[in-house]
Amino acid sequence: MSQSAAAAIVAAAPSRDRPPAGVVGPVAWLRANLFNSWWSTAVTLLLGYLIIRWGLSFIAWAVLNATWSVPVNELGQPDATICRTASPAGACWAVLGDKWRFILFGSFPYEQQWRPALCVLLFIGLYVVSGMRRFWRRELLLIWVAALTAIGVLMWGGVLGLDYVPQDQWGGLPITLILATFGLAFAFPLSVLVALGRRSTNLPAVKVICVLYVELIRGVPLISLLFMASVMFPLFMPVGMNPDKLLRAQIAFILFAAAYLAEVVRGGLQALPKGQYEAADALGLSYWQKTGLIILPQALRLVIPPLVNTFIGFFKDTSLVLIIGIFDLLTTGRIASSEPAWQGFANEIYLMLGVIYFVFCFAMSKYSRGLEREFSRARNR
């Protein structure tokens, strides 16, 4: 038999390693996950019907029947009458066209709003650079210092020919990013120290202080901490020294986040087998060498999901600064929806705010899943 004939027979013969048709592919996935029983099929069809019906209604409201612009009256103000009299009723996206700058940047001077916009881009760039493992070197600290210094110069001004803008005029997305970024940047190292102190066996006084700190902070709501920071914190300052309310809120957020993160880190430390500690001691490493080079890297890998979950919750909790008079992103959205010309169109504003919050939170979640997969591959090699 010639070689060509043998090759044809081998190609025509079914491969034992190749799965039969219908076992893999989209159809097989649907059959295995959505239509594998009569009960699963019924639930799938019902949910599919509800999703399609809701989706069509949303498209009709948000696109087909929506109003994208409104005329301006004699006083130069938008006239939303066309949105209220439209039939069938749809979304009035003109409110975003009129109020998006106030929602994003608050009361920052209109002609200077390029400065907070640039700060938002710097924050996003800082997050992206920090997420790349090739930048996880000592130089990353210098990048953070340079970026945060540039953000402070842009927001405050008063130098390099920039007009000075007091913090009372800050608002919107930059405030949310400032509170979240500085809060997590300072809370995380503090949480590591508190977690190590709580597990200390040679320093009982430090352990008691760490336990009291964690239990006290976790035992009260964040709103009470913000009130205490706003009202009581200046009482502990020297005479004539009165920190602004943004700094007070930042301190409250740092203390609050550090207590919760400390428990997450402590869980990772307890999850490590005792042999890791004994192996590090056998190498003759000091306490800080053992902790920084062996224990902490492994412990933090184990608690990536709860860490990111705490980060996401903390990012959303920044909206509570409303109670002490700071205009974050959610607060500026509420103020914009309460304007008489746009009353009744809060859904469009809150939908925009929801999309912004979702983008940041989903990015954190997506990045954490990527880290988990990468560390799992490295551990399985």
Order of alpha helices (4+ residues) and beta strands (2+ residues): alpha-alpha-alpha-alpha-alpha-alpha-alpha-alpha-alpha-alpha-alpha-alpha-alpha-alpha-alpha-alpha-alpha
